[in-house]
Amino acid sequence: MTESIHLEVQLKGVVRREGKRWIAGCPSLNVYSQGRTREDARRCIKEAVELWFESCLERGTLGAALQEVGFRPAPWGMPLTGREEFVSVKQVSDAAIVGTPFDLTISIPAYQAAAFLQAQAGR
C-alpha cells in the first residue's frame, strides 16, 4: 500500500463573457484564465488552480503563497464546516467579484511516502 496525501481544495470561481471570450477566475488566489465557451473557461481555471497548487508544492512554498494572497491557517482544532475557502479567514467582497459564481473543487496528490518514491527510482 502506498501512503500518500491528497489535498482537496474548495474555492469560489467566477466566469463572465468578455467580447468573444469567456474569462474565468479564482479571486481568492488571484488566478485567471479564459476559454472559447463558458465550460471551456471553467475547465481552464480549474487547470490553472491545480497548476498553482502543484507549483507551490513542488517549490515548497504553499504556506507562504497562501499567506501572500490573504489566507491564514485555521486555529488548531477548529472544526471546519466545509463552507470555508480552504483554511481562510479571508473574505472576498461580493462587490469585487464580477461574473457568475461557481464552486471550484480540486483534488491533487500532494505528497507520496519516501519509501514508495525510492522504490520507483530503483526500477
Beta strands, then each sheet from edge to edge (+ up, - down):
strand 1: 4-18
strand 2: 21-26
strand 3: 31-35
strand 4: 100-112
sheet 1: 3+ 2- 1+ 4-
end
